[in-house]
Amino acid sequence: MTLDSLAVAIRAVLYIDLLTMFGIGLFGLNGLQSAEYAVRALPLRMWLAGMTLLGLFVSVMQIVVMAASMADLPLLLVNGDVLQKLVNGTLIGTAWKVRMAALFAMMPVSFLVARAPRALLVLATVLSGAAVATFAWAGHGAMNSGVIGWLHLGADVVHLLAAGAWIGAIAALCMLLFDGRVALDAARFSLLCRALNDFASTGTVIVGLILLTGILNVWIIVGMPNVLSLPNHDYGRLLLTKIA
């Protein structure tokens, strides 16, 4: 596997992990009868702790691979000086430090979430949301400056959080549906129907935010006069597939 392929794989795992973690926490606050019930039903402590540990591990791998790529070095020759320059001397490094701080803070929260479910679930959602938001500083959201730059960055952050809310809610609903510990009886069926109904309105808002921020990103990156040429490029084809 080449360094570029490894970087893509790491980025994909990190996105899926942190987006899902944010969305599951948010669903626990809004998609079930209570945070207390959500902690027991999902079960959130195990999932939040596991995804936090994975996020920490993959984030460390990511910064090492990025350092190797930027310094044009083999992976095993990356040293402390190269890492320090990337972490302390770039915007990507600053975003990485914020993400790591948020994930380290998530560890005690995830293990203690059952003791004060609502308060700690709110904190877990804020921390995981902050970790997700850092992706915007490593993507095209950081390509502009001035007012357009902040607008682009803000749209990217909202886009990421909305996507995380959607992905995490689907994961949580699947966890409820395929929970082998509980029989699929009338009470559980009623819970699933209520959770789906409650999420329906939230899901509509989420999809609307994804589309609106996506349109804004296309306007900034591609420019509206160039929209018709999207099928001619890999970026455009991927974008159209995503919209579909």
Salt bridges, closest charged atoms under 4 A:
ASP156 OD2 - HIS140 ND1 3.76
ASP179 OD2 - ARG181 NH2 2.85
ASP234 OD1 - ARG237 NH2 2.62
